[in-house]
């Protein structure tokens, strides 16, 4: 079957999958060089700064883009006009918040390098507002190949710059600076992806139009960020910087490919579900779930089972001790994929608070499992993290897929 006849979800995942495949080839080479040039302790310092950066950056995800995606044609231009203004307000606010975090890291914890890195990375937010409306409009139009190209190009540029800097200057800064240096490239490509400019004649939507999505989406994104980044802060606090370096390496090597697919799934599926109702929505949801799982499960299995063989060959003997952690964390991709699919469904049917509730439970159990496991070993912490996610997300996903009374748990559009 030709790709243009595939289901929309398959086409979108193909676009992101192809872009990710190219990105991973480049990133694999960069990780190989970084692993041989940077010690676990230096990698731990960079991991701490990047984790704090990602946790702070999630404050910019307040549902503005999701409102653009779900807007009707008649309300689209006013929504975009207001969204353009709100993106600037939010990004300036997040910049201030990150500078406050940097100041706290310096004054309260004497983390001078981490504080400096956070201060430098705060400049990223000044490149974001001018391209975000265009990105979400492209997603709304299901131009997944175009948005995937933007992501892949920025990631590849990030990897190339990281390699150049690590070779010239082996330090934690070599991992940090490319995040800022590639921001202008992202902006140029984002604005070229979808031609749009504010139209004052169309008016602006009231801020209240974003109220339904704002708090719930922010809450859900904060919880997602906590799952993906707070674990590193906890590992560093409980087991030390060297253990954090091992964990950070294992997390990125074990969940790197699959986490990218999980993120792509969420991005691709939301516009598809938002444009469907009733039985069609259910059909698209179940199709995406099965198709995605048929890719994620074999990929996770190969990563986990083959880790003892490819880690020493590709990354060097220094990282052999991270093999058990890599294999264990790779398995967490399965419940994370389920979280992405059910989260997209909640947002599409206008029930983001339901997503927030589920993700809050998953985050609490995952981080609690990690903390309990860390009392014994890093391996036990990885097991606790994965089991905590699975304990919540697998039952919820199963109920949505197979329960005959699923609609009472997740009402369809117009039911309430």
C-alpha positions in Angstrom: 0.0 0.0 0.0 1.3 3.5 -0.9 2.1 5.8 2.1 -0.5 8.4 0.9 -3.2 5.7 1.3 -2.2 4.8 4.9 -4.2 5.9 7.9 -3.4 9.5 9.0 -1.8 8.2 12.2 0.5 5.8 10.2 1.5 8.6 7.8 2.3 10.9 10.7 4.3 8.3 12.6 6.2 7.4 9.4 7.2 11.1 9.0 8.3 11.3 12.6 9.9 7.9 12.5 11.9 8.6 9.4 13.1 11.9 10.9 13.9 10.2 14.1 15.8 7.4 12.4 18.1 9.9 10.8 18.4 11.8 14.0 19.3 8.7 16.0 22.1 7.8 13.6 23.7 11.2 14.1 22.9 11.1 17.9 24.4 7.7 18.2 27.7 9.0 16.9 27.5 12.0 19.2 26.8 9.8 22.3 29.7 7.6 21.3 32.1 10.5 21.4 30.6 12.2 24.5 30.7 8.9 26.4 34.4 8.6 25.6 35.3 12.2 26.3 33.1 13.1 29.3 33.3 11.4 32.8 30.1 10.3 34.6 30.6 13.1 37.1 30.7 15.8 34.4 27.8 14.2 32.6 25.9 14.3 35.9 26.5 18.0 36.2 25.1 18.6 32.7 22.2 16.2 33.5 21.3 18.2 36.6 21.3 21.5 34.7 19.3 20.0 31.8 16.8 18.4 34.1 16.1 21.7 35.9 15.9 23.4 32.5 13.3 20.9 31.2 11.3 21.1 34.4 11.2 24.9 34.2 10.4 24.9 30.5 7.3 22.9 31.0 5.7 26.0 32.5 5.4 27.3 28.9 3.0 24.4 28.1 -0.2 26.0 29.2 -2.5 24.6 26.6 -2.3 27.5 24.2 -1.2 25.4 21.3 -3.8 22.7 22.0 -6.5 25.4 21.8 -5.2 26.3 18.3 -5.4 22.6 17.2 -9.0 22.2 18.5 -10.3 25.5 17.2 -13.0 25.6 14.5 -12.4 27.5 11.2 -14.6 30.4 12.3 -12.7 31.0 15.5 -9.2 30.1 14.3 -7.8 33.6 13.4 -9.0 35.3 16.6 -7.6 32.4 18.6 -4.2 32.6 16.8 -4.1 36.4 17.3 -4.6 36.0 21.1 -2.2 33.0 21.2 0.6 35.0 19.7 0.3 37.5 22.5 0.0 34.9 25.2 3.1 33.0 24.0 5.2 36.1 24.6 3.7 36.6 28.1 4.2 33.0 29.0 7.8 32.8 27.7 8.9 36.0 29.5 7.4 34.6 32.7 9.2 31.3 32.3 12.5 33.2 31.6 12.0 34.9 35.0 11.2 31.7 36.7 14.3 30.0 35.3 16.5 32.8 36.4 15.0 32.5 39.9 15.8 28.7 39.9 19.4 29.5 38.8 19.8 32.1 41.6 18.5 29.5 44.1 20.9 26.9 42.8 23.8 29.3 43.3 22.8 30.9 46.7 21.3 27.9 48.4 23.2 24.9 47.1 26.4 26.5 45.8 25.9 24.9 42.4 27.8 27.6 40.5 28.2 25.8 37.2 24.5 24.6 37.2 23.3 28.1 37.9 25.4 29.6 35.1 24.1 27.0 32.7 20.5 27.7 33.6 21.0 31.5 33.2 22.5 30.9 29.7 19.7 28.5 28.7 17.0 31.1 29.7 17.8 32.9 26.4 16.1 30.1 24.5 12.7 31.4 25.5 13.2 34.6 23.4 13.2 32.5 20.2 10.1 30.5 20.9 7.1 32.9 20.8 7.7 34.0 17.2 7.4 30.5 15.8 5.0 28.6 18.1 1.7 29.7 16.4 3.1 28.5 13.1 4.1 25.1 14.5 0.7 24.4 16.1 -1.1 25.5 12.9 1.0 23.1 10.9 0.1 20.3 13.4 -3.6 21.3 13.1 -3.3 20.9 9.3 -1.6 17.5 9.9 1.5 18.6 8.1 3.5 16.1 10.2 6.3 15.7 7.7 7.0 19.5 8.0 7.0 19.6 11.8 9.1 16.4 11.9 11.6 18.0 9.7 11.9 21.0 12.0 12.5 18.7 15.0 14.9 16.5 13.2 17.0 19.3 11.8 17.3 21.0 15.2 18.3 17.7 16.9 20.9 16.9 14.3 22.4 20.4 14.5 22.4 19.9 18.3 24.3 16.6 18.0 26.8 18.0 15.5 27.5 21.0 17.7 27.8 18.8 20.8 30.5 16.7 19.1 32.4 19.7 17.9 32.4 21.3 21.4 33.2 18.1 23.2 36.2 17.4 21.1 37.4 21.0 21.4 36.4 21.5 25.1 35.5 18.3 27.0 33.2 19.7 29.7 29.5 19.9 30.8 29.2 23.1 28.9 29.7 21.3 25.6 26.4 19.5 26.2 24.6 22.6 27.3 25.5 25.3 24.8 24.0 23.5 21.6 20.5 23.8 23.1 20.8 27.6 22.8 22.9 27.7 19.6 20.2 25.8 17.7 17.3 27.9 18.8 17.6 30.4 15.9 17.6 27.6 13.4 14.4 26.2 15.0 12.8 29.7 14.7 13.6 30.1 11.0 12.3 26.7 10.1 9.2 27.0 12.3 8.1 30.2 10.6 8.7 28.6 7.2 6.6 25.6 8.0 3.3 27.5 8.0 2.8 31.0 6.7 0.9 33.0 9.2 0.9 36.6 10.6 -1.5 38.3 13.0 -4.7 39.8 11.4 -5.9 42.6 13.6 -9.1 42.9 11.5 -10.2 39.5 12.7 -10.1 40.6 16.3 -8.7 38.6 19.3 -10.3 35.8 21.3 -10.9 36.5 25.0 -8.3 34.9 27.3 -11.2 32.9 28.8 -11.1 30.8 25.6 -7.9 29.2 26.8 -9.1 28.6 30.4 -10.4 25.1 29.8 -7.1 23.8 28.5 -4.7 26.0 30.4 -4.6 24.7 34.0 -5.3 21.1 33.1 -2.7 21.0 30.3 -0.1 22.7 32.5 -0.8 20.3 35.3 -0.5 17.3 33.0 2.7 18.6 31.4 4.2 19.4 34.8 3.5 15.8 35.9 5.0 14.5 32.7 8.1 16.6 33.2 8.3 15.3 36.8 8.2 11.7 35.5 10.9 12.4 33.0 13.2 14.7 34.9 12.5 14.8 38.6 13.7 11.2 38.8 17.2 12.4 37.9 17.1 15.0 40.7 16.0 12.3 43.1 18.8 9.9 42.0 21.4 12.6 42.3 20.1 13.5 45.8 19.9 9.9 47.1 22.8 8.2 45.3 25.2 10.9 44.3 26.5 12.6 41.1 28.3 9.5 39.7 25.2 7.4 40.0 23.2 10.2 38.4 25.7 10.2 35.5 25.1 6.4 35.0 21.3 6.9 35.3 21.3 9.8 32.9 23.3 7.8 30.3 21.0 4.7 30.8 17.9 6.8 30.6 18.9 8.5 27.3 20.3 5.3 25.7 17.5 3.1 26.9 14.6 5.5 26.4 16.0 7.8 23.7 14.5 6.2 20.6 11.3 5.0 22.2 10.7 8.3 24.1 10.9 10.1 20.8 8.3 7.8 19.3 6.1 8.3 22.4 6.3 12.1 22.0 5.7 11.8 18.2 2.6 9.6 18.9 1.1 12.3 21.2 1.8 15.1 18.6 0.4 13.1 15.7 -2.6 11.6 17.4 -4.1 14.7 18.9 -5.1 16.5 15.6 -6.5 13.2 14.3 -8.7 12.6 17.3 -9.7 16.3 17.6 -11.2 16.0 14.1 -13.2 12.9 14.9 -16.2 12.1 17.0 -18.1 9.1 18.3 -17.3 5.7 16.7 -14.7 7.2 14.4 -12.8 8.7 17.4 -12.9 5.3 19.1 -11.8 3.6 16.0 -8.9 6.0 15.4 -7.9 5.7 19.1 -7.8 1.9 19.1 -6.0 1.7 15.8 -3.3 4.1 17.0 -2.9 2.2 20.2 -2.5 -1.2 18.5 -0.2 0.2 15.7 2.0 2.0 18.2 2.3 -0.9 20.6 3.2 -3.2 17.8 6.3 -1.0 17.2 7.2 -0.1 20.7 7.1 -3.6 22.3 9.5 -5.3 19.8 11.8 -2.2 19.9 11.9 -2.2 23.7 12.6 -6.0 23.7 15.5 -5.6 21.4 17.0 -2.7 23.3 16.8 -4.6 26.6 18.0 -8.0 25.4 20.8 -6.8 23.2 22.2 -4.1 25.7 25.0 -6.3 27.0 26.3 -6.7 23.5 26.0 -3.2 21.9 26.8 -1.0 24.9 30.5 -2.0 25.3 31.1 -2.0 21.6 29.4 1.3 20.8 29.9 3.3 24.0 33.0 1.8 25.5 33.8 -0.4 28.5 33.4 2.5 30.9 29.6 2.2 30.5 29.2 -1.6 30.9 28.1 -1.0 34.5 25.1 0.9 33.1 23.8 -2.0 31.1 21.3 -3.3 33.7 19.9 0.2 34.2 19.6 0.7 30.5 17.7 -2.5 30.0 15.3 -1.8 32.9 14.6 1.8 31.9 13.9 0.7 28.3 11.0 -1.3 29.5 9.4 1.9 30.9 8.7 3.0 27.3 5.6 0.7 27.2 3.6 2.4 29.9 4.9 5.8 28.7 3.5 5.1 25.3 0.2 4.2 26.9 0.3 7.6 28.7 0.8 9.4 25.4 -2.1 7.7 23.7 -4.7 8.1 26.5 -3.5 11.6 27.1 -4.1 12.6 23.5 -7.6 11.1 23.7 -8.5 13.0 26.9 -7.4 16.3 25.3 -9.3 15.6 22.0 -12.6 15.0 23.8 -12.2 18.1 26.0 -11.4 16.3 29.2 -7.8 17.4 30.0 -8.5 17.3 33.8 -9.1 13.5 33.5 -5.6 13.3 31.9 -4.2 15.3 34.8 -5.7 13.0 37.3 -4.3 9.9 35.7 -0.9 11.4 35.2 -0.7 12.6 38.8 -1.3 9.1 40.0 1.3 7.7 37.6 3.9 10.3 38.6 3.4 9.7 42.3 3.7 5.9 42.0 6.7 6.1 39.7 8.7 8.5 41.8 7.7 6.8 45.0 8.8 3.5 43.5 12.1 5.1 42.5 12.7 6.5 46.0 11.9 3.2 47.7 14.2 1.3 45.3 17.0 3.8 45.7 17.3 2.7 49.3 18.7 -0.5 48.0 20.5 0.2 44.8 20.3 2.0 41.5 19.0 -1.1 39.8 16.2 -1.3 42.3 15.4 2.4 41.7 15.0 1.7 38.0 12.7 -1.2 38.7 10.6 0.9 41.1 10.2 3.6 38.5 9.0 1.3 35.8 6.6 -0.7 38.1 5.2 2.6 39.4 4.3 3.7 35.9 2.9 0.4 34.9 0.7 0.0 38.1 -1.4 3.0 37.0 -1.1 3.4 33.2 -1.6 -0.2 32.1 -5.0 -0.7 33.9 -6.3 2.7 32.7 -5.3 1.9 29.1 -6.8 -1.6 29.3 -10.1 -0.1 30.6 -10.3 2.4 27.7 -9.5 -0.3 25.2 -11.6 -3.2 26.3 -14.3 -2.1 28.8 -17.8 -1.9 27.5 -18.5 1.0 29.8 -15.4 3.0 28.7 -17.6 5.9 27.6 -18.9 6.4 31.2 -15.3 6.8 32.3 -14.3 9.1 29.4 -17.3 10.8 27.9 -17.3 11.5 24.2 -17.8 15.0 22.8 -21.1 16.4 23.6 -21.9 13.9 26.3 -21.5 16.4 29.1 
